[in-house]
Amino acid sequence: MNIKVFSIEKSGDNNIDALNKDFIKMISKNASIEDRVLFNKHIAKAQVKGQSEARESYSKTYEPYLKGYNIALDVEGKQCNSFEFSKIFDNEININFFIGGAYGFNQEFLDKTQKVISLSKLTFAHKIAKTVLYEQIYRGLCIKNNHPYHK
């Protein structure tokens, strides 16, 4: 199984990065995992202009990576529990997670994904959202493989 997590975060906290690396190491025992940070000048400029421009820049940045089974993380997505989340790993081989930007995704991008989920009704900084996602990926793989971590 190949899992890629795409985000558009700015560089940040080394403590959170270390925690994410720990989760990546644990996940890699059950799946190939790749962390792809795609922040660029176009996104930075668009976010200053406003919501519509920012959403469009997120879509343009992410669209070339829409291959395999694509999951957008967006505040408007479906919330699920850990058991429902773990079902993502039942049949899929190449899974891509796209973490929405500060303004979320435009509908056209969401329509190109196979699933849209929300980690919470709360808004998280990218690094925090990524940590929560990595923990749920690890938990989901543990559920799938009957590993005791979940309990």
TAURWO-V439260 format. One line per field, one symbol per residue. phi: phi as a letter, one per 20 degrees, with the letter a starting at -180 (. if undefined). psi: psi as a letter, one per 40 degrees, with the letter a starting at -180 (. if undefined). burial: I if it has 9 or more other C-alpha atoms within 8 Angstrom, else O. Layout:
BEGIN
phi: ???
psi: ???
burial: ???
END
This chain:
BEGIN
phi: .dccddbceefbffffgffffffgfffffdafccddedfbfffgfffffqffffgffffffegfdfcnedceebgeffebeffffffgefceddddddefegdmdffffgfeeebcccfaffedfgffgffffffffffffffgdlefgfd
psi: hhhhhhifiiibhddddddddddddddedeihhhhhhfhidddddddddadddddddddddddeeghahhhhhideihiiidddddededeidhhhhhhiadeaiidddddeidihihdieihiidddddddddddddddddddefiedd.
burial: IIIIIIIIIOOOOOOIIOIIOOIIOIIIOOIIIOOOOIIOOOIIOIIOOOOOIIIIIIIOOIOOOIOOIIIIIIIOIOOIOIIOIIIOIOOIOIIIIIIIIOOIIIOOIIOOIOOIIIIOOOOOOIIIIIIIIIIIIIIIIIIIOOOOOOO
END
